[in-house]
Amino acid sequence: MDLDTITKMWEKDSQLDDVLLDKSSLKIPQLHQKYLTLHNEFSLLKKKKEQQLKQLHHEKYLYYSGKSDPEVYQENPFHHKILKSDIPKWIEVDEEILKVDAQLDYYGTVIFTLDDILRQVHQMSYNIKNAIEWRRFVGGV
């Protein structure tokens, strides 16, 4: 599942049935469960990716400092001598590190979106209540 799919699902799920407000009200717990499950899945994926980034960061530190096993990087050996203080600069622009970092940013964006969706789900009952009260007011009841 990706961010585009989630936003399309929310676009459909966020529509309240103007005529049958009771059905919309009963749908709230199901929506909460659906988006909370997605939130949990992406939170776990992000945590796993953070751990992968830490491991990759360590591997790249060994690689750029010349302490890694030569057989591991036999296809792509690092032939430069760099200062220890320059290693973090090399690590932060490494393609593999950048790729994992971009995935982390993506998961963060998805989680932010799901947080906002869950806030809106919590507001649905308030919105339904307001709609009912407005109908009563307009109807003179």
C-alpha positions as CSV (number, residue, x, y, z in Angstrom):
1,M,0.0,0.0,0.0
2,D,1.3,3.5,-0.8
3,L,0.4,7.1,0.0
4,D,-1.6,7.6,-3.1
5,T,-3.8,4.6,-2.4
6,I,-4.3,5.7,1.2
7,T,-5.4,9.2,0.1
8,K,-7.8,7.8,-2.4
9,M,-9.3,5.5,0.2
10,W,-9.7,8.4,2.6
11,E,-11.3,10.6,-0.1
12,K,-14.0,7.9,-0.4
13,D,-14.2,7.1,3.3
14,S,-14.4,10.7,4.4
15,Q,-17.7,11.3,2.7
16,L,-20.6,11.4,5.1
17,D,-24.0,10.2,4.0
18,D,-26.0,13.4,4.3
19,V,-29.3,11.5,4.5
20,L,-28.4,8.5,6.7
21,L,-26.2,10.1,9.4
22,D,-26.8,7.2,11.7
23,K,-25.0,4.9,9.2
24,S,-22.2,7.3,9.0
25,S,-22.0,7.4,12.7
26,L,-21.9,3.6,13.0
27,K,-19.1,3.5,10.4
28,I,-16.7,5.5,12.6
29,P,-15.3,2.6,14.6
30,Q,-14.6,0.6,11.4
31,L,-12.8,3.6,9.9
32,H,-10.7,4.1,13.0
33,Q,-9.7,0.4,13.0
34,K,-8.8,0.5,9.3
35,Y,-6.6,3.6,9.5
36,L,-5.1,2.7,12.9
37,T,-4.0,-0.7,11.4
38,L,-2.3,1.1,8.5
39,H,-0.7,3.5,11.0
40,N,0.7,0.6,13.0
41,E,2.0,-1.1,9.9
42,F,3.8,1.9,8.6
43,S,5.2,2.7,12.1
44,L,6.7,-0.7,12.2
45,L,8.1,-0.4,8.7
46,K,9.7,2.9,9.6
47,K,11.2,1.4,12.8
48,K,12.7,-1.5,10.8
49,K,14.0,1.0,8.2
50,E,15.6,3.1,11.0
51,Q,17.4,-0.1,12.2
52,Q,18.5,-0.9,8.7
53,L,19.9,2.7,8.4
54,K,21.9,2.3,11.6
55,Q,23.4,-1.0,10.4
56,L,24.1,0.4,6.9
57,H,25.7,3.5,8.5
58,H,28.1,1.2,10.5
59,E,28.9,-0.8,7.4
60,K,29.7,2.3,5.4
61,Y,31.8,3.7,8.3
62,L,33.9,0.5,8.1
63,Y,34.0,0.7,4.3
64,Y,35.2,4.3,4.1
65,S,37.7,3.9,7.0
66,G,39.3,0.9,5.2
67,K,38.4,-1.5,8.0
68,S,35.8,-3.6,6.2
69,D,36.4,-7.1,4.9
70,P,37.9,-6.7,1.4
71,E,35.9,-9.6,0.1
72,V,32.6,-7.9,1.0
73,Y,33.4,-4.9,-1.3
74,Q,35.4,-6.8,-3.9
75,E,33.3,-5.5,-6.8
76,N,33.5,-1.9,-5.6
77,P,36.6,-1.3,-3.5
78,F,37.3,2.2,-2.1
79,H,40.7,3.3,-3.3
80,H,40.9,6.7,-1.6
81,K,42.6,7.6,1.6
82,I,40.5,10.0,3.6
83,L,40.7,11.6,7.0
84,K,38.7,10.2,9.8
85,S,36.9,13.5,10.2
86,D,35.8,13.3,6.5
87,I,34.1,9.9,6.8
88,P,30.7,11.3,7.9
89,K,30.6,13.5,4.8
90,W,31.2,10.5,2.6
91,I,28.6,8.5,4.4
92,E,25.9,11.1,4.2
93,V,26.2,11.2,0.3
94,D,26.5,7.5,-0.2
95,E,23.8,6.2,-2.6
96,E,22.7,3.4,-0.4
97,I,22.4,5.7,2.6
98,L,20.4,8.2,0.6
99,K,18.1,5.6,-0.7
100,V,17.2,4.3,2.8
101,D,16.9,7.8,4.1
102,A,14.4,8.6,1.3
103,Q,12.4,5.6,2.3
104,L,12.4,6.8,5.9
105,D,11.1,10.2,4.8
106,Y,8.4,8.5,2.8
107,Y,7.3,6.4,5.7
108,G,7.3,9.6,7.9
109,T,5.0,11.3,5.4
110,V,2.6,8.4,5.3
111,I,2.5,8.3,9.1
112,F,1.9,12.0,9.2
113,T,-1.0,11.6,6.8
114,L,-2.5,8.7,8.8
115,D,-2.2,10.8,12.0
116,D,-4.2,13.5,10.3
117,I,-6.8,11.0,9.0
118,L,-7.2,9.5,12.5
119,R,-7.8,13.0,13.9
120,Q,-10.5,13.5,11.3
121,V,-12.1,10.2,12.1
122,H,-12.2,11.3,15.7
123,Q,-13.9,14.5,14.6
124,M,-16.6,12.7,12.6
125,S,-18.9,12.1,15.5
126,Y,-18.7,15.8,16.3
127,N,-19.5,16.8,12.7
128,I,-22.4,14.4,12.6
129,K,-23.8,15.8,15.9
130,N,-23.5,19.3,14.4
131,A,-25.3,18.3,11.3
132,I,-28.2,16.8,13.3
133,E,-28.4,20.0,15.5
134,W,-28.4,22.2,12.4
135,R,-31.3,20.2,11.0
136,R,-33.2,20.6,14.2
137,F,-32.6,24.3,14.2
138,V,-33.6,24.7,10.6
139,G,-36.6,22.5,11.1
140,G,-37.8,24.5,14.1
141,V,-37.6,21.5,16.5
